[in-house]
């Protein structure tokens, strides 16, 4: 049914549950799994001990965030790869809900899988939760997973 699955992750506990669901759905050989992490360089400051001209700080922070995100994404995908699935790994900068929706359209995803709660930031507070926004605006079905359900 779902052949092109997009797993969106913020590396939270909810994302780990979503990863388990995505692994189950992508186990068949004809499935494609793409794992997307969206970072926003303004979520956390990495300026400590760095002395750059103000015009260079933003580009420097973006590069640092992107490099760290790629390393964490590689680690996050290790369990997927151990299951014999070779996911495409993508890191993008932006506002998570917008980037997830746009990327799902770009790759023509059949299904988006994501955790029920993100690591909340100012954009979630202002615009509503990422999962809620994605589910309301996605171009395909959305599976929202919660780690709290595992304990029941």
C-alpha positions in Angstrom: 0.0 0.0 0.0 2.6 2.5 1.0 5.8 2.3 -1.1 7.4 5.7 -0.5 7.5 6.5 3.2 8.8 9.7 4.8 9.9 9.5 8.4 10.3 13.0 9.9 12.4 13.1 13.1 13.5 15.5 15.7 15.3 12.7 17.6 12.8 12.8 20.5 11.3 9.8 22.3 8.2 10.2 20.1 10.5 10.1 17.0 12.0 6.8 18.2 8.5 5.3 18.4 7.8 6.7 14.9 11.0 5.1 13.7 9.8 1.6 14.9 6.5 2.1 13.0 8.4 3.2 9.9 10.7 0.1 10.1 7.7 -2.2 10.3 6.1 -0.5 7.3 9.3 -0.4 5.2 10.6 -3.9 5.7 9.4 -5.2 2.4 11.9 -4.9 -0.4 9.8 -2.8 -2.7 9.5 0.0 -0.1 11.5 3.2 0.0 12.2 5.0 3.3 13.4 8.6 3.5 14.4 10.0 6.9 14.1 13.7 7.2 15.4 16.0 10.0 14.6 19.7 9.9 16.7 22.0 12.0 16.3 25.6 12.8 19.6 27.3 13.6 17.9 29.7 16.0 16.6 26.9 18.3 19.8 26.8 20.2 22.8 29.1 20.4 26.2 27.7 19.4 28.0 31.0 19.6 29.9 30.1 22.8 33.6 30.8 22.4 33.2 31.8 18.8 34.3 35.3 17.7 33.0 36.2 14.3 31.8 39.3 12.5 28.1 39.5 12.9 27.5 38.9 9.2 29.4 35.6 9.4 27.7 34.3 12.6 24.5 33.1 10.9 26.3 31.2 8.2 28.7 29.6 10.7 25.8 28.5 13.0 23.9 27.0 10.0 27.0 25.0 9.1 27.5 23.8 12.7 23.8 22.8 13.1 23.8 21.0 9.8 27.0 19.0 10.6 25.7 18.0 14.0 22.3 17.1 12.6 23.9 14.9 10.0 25.9 13.0 12.6 22.9 12.6 14.9 20.8 11.4 11.9 23.4 8.8 11.0 23.2 7.5 14.6 19.3 7.6 14.5 19.3 5.6 11.3 21.6 2.9 12.5 18.7 0.8 13.9 16.9 1.1 10.5 20.0 0.0 8.6 20.5 -3.0 11.0 17.0 -4.1 9.9 18.3 -4.3 6.3 16.7 -1.1 5.2 18.8 1.5 3.4 17.1 4.8 4.1 17.8 8.0 2.3 18.9 10.6 4.9 18.1 14.2 4.4 18.8 17.3 6.6 17.1 20.6 5.9 16.9 23.9 7.5 13.6 25.7 8.1 10.4 25.5 10.0 9.7 21.8 10.5 6.0 21.6 9.5 6.6 23.5 6.3 9.7 21.6 5.3 8.1 18.2 6.0 5.0 19.0 3.9 7.1 20.5 1.0 9.5 17.6 1.0 6.7 15.0 1.1 5.3 16.7 -2.0 8.7 16.8 -3.6 9.4 13.1 -3.2 5.8 12.2 -3.8 5.5 10.4 -0.4 2.7 7.9 0.1 2.9 8.2 3.9 4.5 10.5 6.4 5.4 9.0 9.8 6.3 11.3 12.7 6.1 11.5 16.5 3.2 13.1 18.2 5.2 15.7 20.0 8.3 17.5 18.9 11.0 19.2 20.9 8.9 22.3 21.2 10.3 25.6 20.2 9.0 29.1 19.6 7.7 28.1 16.1 5.6 25.3 17.6 4.1 27.6 20.2 3.3 30.3 17.6 2.1 28.1 14.8 0.7 25.0 16.6 2.4 21.7 17.0 4.4 20.2 14.1 2.4 16.9 14.0 -0.9 18.8 14.1 0.1 21.1 11.3 1.6 18.3 9.1 -1.5 16.1 9.6 -3.8 18.9 8.5 -1.8 20.0 5.5 0.0 16.9 4.2 -0.4 15.7 0.6 -0.7 12.1 1.8 -1.8 10.1 4.9 0.1 10.8 8.2 0.9 8.3 10.9 1.5 10.0 14.2 3.2 7.9 16.9 3.5 8.5 20.6 6.0 6.8 22.9 3.5 7.0 25.8 1.4 4.3 24.1 4.3 1.8 24.4 3.9 1.8 28.2 0.2 0.8 28.2 
